[in-house]
Amino acid sequence: MRLRVEFTTEPFDLDEAPAHALAAREVIEGAELDAVDVGPFGNTAEGAADTVLGTVDALLRKSLDAGATRISLQVNVIGEGGH
């Protein structure tokens, strides 16, 4: 099964990326995921279910440790068997 994760971390800072956003970016870019898209107001990535779920765990923990006060997260099933 393949999953797509979409997430944002808060609070926002329009002048520079806060520590929690940088932590989330580091986790998502360091994972073995496909189609990673990191932006100022939202981030998405796709991959195998186990990889996405493990990455989400790390992302939540590291973003909260770095000062996030809210993390909005959506996970969608996008395919079976690696398609």
Secondary structure as GFF3:
##gff-version 3
##sequence-region A 1 83
A	DSSP	beta_strand	2	10	.	.	.	ID=ss1
A	DSSP	alpha_helix	19	30	.	.	.	ID=ss2
A	DSSP	beta_strand	34	38	.	.	.	ID=ss3
A	DSSP	beta_strand	43	48	.	.	.	ID=ss4
A	DSSP	alpha_helix	49	65	.	.	.	ID=ss5
A	DSSP	beta_strand	70	79	.	.	.	ID=ss6
###
